[in-house]
Amino acid sequence: MEMYSNFQLERVAMLAAGLATIAFISLRIWRLFIHNRFARRHGCQPVARSANKDPFLGLDTIRRGIRAAREHKTLEKSCERFRLYGNTYTSKMFLTPVIVSVEPENIKTALAVNFTDYGIAHRFEVFKPLLGKGIFDTDGDHWAKSRALIRPNFARDQVADLTMFENLISDLFALIPRDGKTVVDLQSLFFRYTTDSATEFLFGESVGSLQKSQSEFGFTVAFNYALNAITTKGMLGPLGVFYRDRKADESNRICREFAEQFVEKAIHAVQPDQEGEEKTNPQTKRQKYIFSHELASRTSDKRRILDELMNVLIAGRDTTASLLSNMFFMLAKHPAIWAKLRAEVASLEGRLPTYTELRNLKYVKFSLRLHPVVPVNDRLAMRDTVLPMGGGKDGLSPVFVPKGTLFSYNVYAMHRRTDLYGADAEVFRPERWEDGRLQPRWGYLPFNGGPRICLGQQYALTEAAYVTVRMAQEFQVLESRDAGPWEESLTLTLCSLNGTKVSVTPA
C-alpha cells in the first residue's frame, strides 16, 4: 500500500512538472507571437550588431566592464564599441537584454516622447542605502511628488542669489598658492568648495571643509566612499545583490546620520512657536534661504525630507565640482582659451558679476560637451515599446524594445560624434558654438532631458560660472602641471583621474 502511494505521488509530481513545462513553453511561444505581431505593426527590424560573445548570460559584458573600470577606460572603450558596432547595438548583462545607443532620436523618445514607457526603479536597490527613496531612484507617483516637492527650491530668486558663492571664495583662494610654481589640485578644492556651498544651501550651515583638512572631516570621506560603492555595485548588474562592503555600510550610516540632525532642525524651525503662531512660510521669518526648511514646510515626513536631501546633495556637490574640475583641466591645457575667457571677464572691470552676466558666459556651458558630468545613463522598459532608429542593416528602421529591456544611452560618446560636431569633435574648442550654426538639439544633453531634466541645472551652471569668473579675475596665468592627457575617473559623475594639477600667478 505504501509503495502504491509513493508511486502515485511520483506520477502526480511528474505530471505537475510536465504541465509546468508545457505552460512555460506555451507562455514563451505566446509572448514570442505577441512580440512579433507588435514589431511588425510598428515596422520594426532587429538591431544588426551585438557586442556580446556570450549570447546567453552576457557575463562577458560584466567582465569587460570591470576590466575597463580598473584601467579607467570605461568611456574610451565605449567609444570604440560604437565605432565598431554602429550608433545602436545590442548587448546582454546576466540575462537582461540591453540596447545601447547614441542616436539623439532614440534618446529623445525614451526620455520625452514615450517617457511613461521607461523607468529607473532598477536603480533603487543600488541607491537605497545612501539615498533612500527619492527623486533619483523612483518612478510614478513617488517620483512626481518628489519633483513637485523639490522644484520650488530652484526658483530663479534662489538660484540668482550669489551671496553664498562669494562668501566661500575667500576660503577657496586661501588654499591656492600664488607663486606660479607650486602645484595645486583644483579638483580637490572644487569638491570641497561645492561640499560647503551645497551644505549651506541645503542645511543652512556649511560643513566648512575648505577650512579643514580632508582627514578632519569624516562626512566628506564617507560620502566619497559611499558613492564609489554605488558605482561598483551598479557595475555588477543583477549580480550586485551578492555585493557586500562593510565600509560602504558604515559610510552610508555616517552620511545619513549627519543629514538627520538637520532634518530635526528643519522640522523644529517650521513648527508653530510657543505662542501658537504658524510658521508656514519660513521665508517671511528669515532672510536666509534654507532648502531643508522649505522641504519641511511642505511635508512633515522626516524620512521623506532626509531622502530628498541626500538626493539633492549628490547633485549639488558632485555635478558642479566635476564640471569645474574638467573645465579647468582643459583651460590649463589651452592658455589661448584661458586668455580669451579672461578678456571676456575683463568687461566687468573687476566688479562682481550679476546673475544675468553669468548666464552669458559661454565657456562654462560648452565645456560640458567633452566631459558631461553624467556621461552614461539608462532606462528600463516598463512595457513593450519602440525606438525610432537602430534597426536593420542601415540602422534606420524602428527597433522593438520588449518589456524588461535596458536602454543605455551614452552622452559622452554622442558628444564626440563627428557627424554632429565636426571632424575635430575630440578637440576642446568652445568657439565651435559661436556662430550659432551648431544646433545638435538632443545630440547635446549635459543635463538630461524630458520630464526628468535636471531641476538644478541653472544652480550648477550659475555656481560654476561664478567660480570661473572669480578665478579669472584673481589669476592671470593658469598653467597645467599634468604632463599627460585627461583620464577618466568615473563614479556617478565624471572627473579627472589625476585631478586638476595647475600652478597660478595672480592678476
Secondary structure, DSSP 8 states (H G I E B T S, - for coil): -HHHHHHHHHHHHHHHHHHHHHHHHHHHHHHHHHHHHHHHHTT---BS-B--S-TTT-HHHHHHHHHHHHTT-HHHHHHHHHHHH-SEEEEEETTEEEEEE--HHHHHIIIIITGGGEE-GGGHHHHHHHH-SSTTS--HHHHHHHHHHHGGGG-HHHHT--HHHHHHHHHHHTTS--SSSS-EEHHHHHHHHHHHHHHHHHHSS---GGGS-GGG-HHHHHHHHHHHHHHHHHHTGGGGGG---HHHHHHHHHHHHHHHHHHHHHHHHHS--TT------GGGT-SS--HHHHHHHH---HHHHHHHHHHHHHIIIIIHHHHHHHHHHHHHH-HHHHHHHHHHHGGGTTS---HHHHHT-HHHHHTTTTS-SS-EEEEEESSSEEEEEEEBTTS-EEEEE-TT-EEEEEHHHHTT-HHHH-TTTTS--GGGGTTS----GGG--TT--GGG--TTHHHHHHHHHHHHHHHHHHEEEEEE---S---EEESSSEEETT--EEEEEE-
